[in-house]
């Protein structure tokens, strides 16, 4: 059983780390089941880069996470929309955790960064259509 001092230290660290921010109206961190980030850059930084790495170069180890750098698979917008919604292989599905707007934002971010220059914009409607 943890000591009262350790419990206080742990609770304080949660507050300082922002874990309790999920209870605030100004949430900036994900809160379990739903993501609260709204920009593509925030979503990439807090959701995607853990596997695809901060530079989007991908990784290999316990799993294989493809590089998103200059990735031709991002050229047809329906493909990354489908992957974010449904997942594939080691990538979990995020469709239930992200709104249509969030998925559009992160897909647009990936398609215009990391050596990708696809200019056709993905809309929330595109994502909603892909869900059906």
C-alpha positions in Angstrom: 0.0 0.0 0.0 1.4 3.4 -0.9 2.2 5.9 1.8 0.1 9.1 2.2 3.1 11.1 1.2 3.5 9.2 -2.0 -0.2 9.6 -2.8 0.1 13.4 -2.3 3.2 13.5 -4.5 1.4 11.5 -7.2 -1.7 13.6 -7.1 0.4 16.8 -7.3 2.3 15.5 -10.3 -1.0 14.8 -12.1 -2.1 18.3 -11.5 1.2 19.8 -12.6 1.4 17.6 -15.7 -2.0 18.7 -16.9 -3.8 15.4 -16.5 -6.6 17.2 -14.7 -7.0 19.6 -17.6 -9.6 17.2 -19.1 -12.1 18.6 -16.5 -11.6 22.2 -17.6 -13.4 24.0 -20.4 -10.0 25.0 -21.8 -8.9 21.5 -22.3 -5.7 21.1 -24.2 -5.0 17.4 -23.6 -6.9 14.3 -24.6 -9.3 13.0 -22.1 -9.5 9.2 -22.5 -12.1 8.2 -25.0 -12.3 11.4 -27.1 -9.6 13.6 -28.3 -10.0 17.3 -27.5 -7.2 18.7 -29.8 -8.6 20.5 -32.8 -5.8 21.4 -35.1 -4.0 18.9 -37.3 -0.7 19.9 -35.8 -2.0 19.3 -32.2 -3.5 16.0 -33.2 -0.4 14.8 -34.9 1.8 15.9 -31.9 -0.5 14.2 -29.3 -1.8 11.2 -31.2 0.2 10.3 -34.2 3.8 11.1 -33.5 4.0 8.5 -30.7 4.3 5.8 -33.4 5.1 7.8 -36.6 7.8 9.9 -34.7 8.0 13.7 -34.5 9.5 13.9 -37.9 7.0 11.5 -39.4 9.8 9.2 -40.5 8.1 6.2 -39.0 9.7 3.5 -36.8 10.4 -0.2 -36.5 10.6 -2.2 -33.3 7.7 -3.8 -31.5 5.7 -2.9 -34.6 6.3 -1.3 -38.0 5.1 2.2 -38.4 5.4 3.6 -41.9 7.0 6.9 -42.8 4.6 9.6 -43.7 7.4 11.7 -45.3 6.7 12.4 -49.0 4.3 9.5 -48.9 2.5 8.9 -52.2 -0.3 7.0 -50.3 -1.5 10.4 -49.0 -2.1 11.6 -52.6 -5.6 10.2 -52.8 -7.3 11.8 -49.7 -9.7 8.9 -49.2 -6.9 6.6 -48.2 -5.7 8.4 -45.1 -9.3 9.3 -44.2 -10.1 5.5 -44.3 -7.0 4.6 -42.2 -7.6 7.2 -39.5 -11.3 6.1 -39.2 -10.8 2.3 -39.4 -7.1 1.7 -38.6 -5.0 -1.0 -40.2 -2.6 -3.6 -38.9 -0.8 -2.0 -35.9 -2.7 1.3 -36.3 -5.8 1.5 -34.1 -9.1 2.9 -35.5 -9.6 6.5 -34.3 -13.0 7.0 -35.9 -14.9 6.8 -32.6 -12.4 9.0 -30.9 -12.2 11.9 -33.4 -14.9 14.1 -34.9 -15.1 14.5 -38.7 -13.5 17.9 -38.3 -10.6 16.5 -36.3 -10.0 13.7 -38.9 -10.1 16.3 -41.7 -7.6 18.5 -39.8 -5.0 15.8 -39.1 -5.3 14.4 -42.7 -4.9 17.9 -44.1 -1.9 18.5 -41.9 -0.2 15.3 -43.0 -0.9 16.0 -46.6 0.7 19.4 -46.5 3.7 18.8 -44.2 6.7 16.4 -44.0 7.5 16.7 -47.7 3.9 16.2 -48.8 2.3 19.0 -50.9 -1.2 17.7 -51.7 -3.3 20.8 -52.0 -6.8 19.5 -52.3 -8.5 20.1 -49.0 -10.2 17.3 -47.1 -13.5 18.5 -45.5 -15.6 17.3 -42.6 -18.2 16.2 -45.2 -15.5 14.0 -46.9 -14.9 12.3 -43.6 -18.7 12.0 -42.9 -19.2 10.4 -46.3 -16.3 8.0 -45.7 -17.9 6.8 -42.4 -21.0 5.5 -44.3 
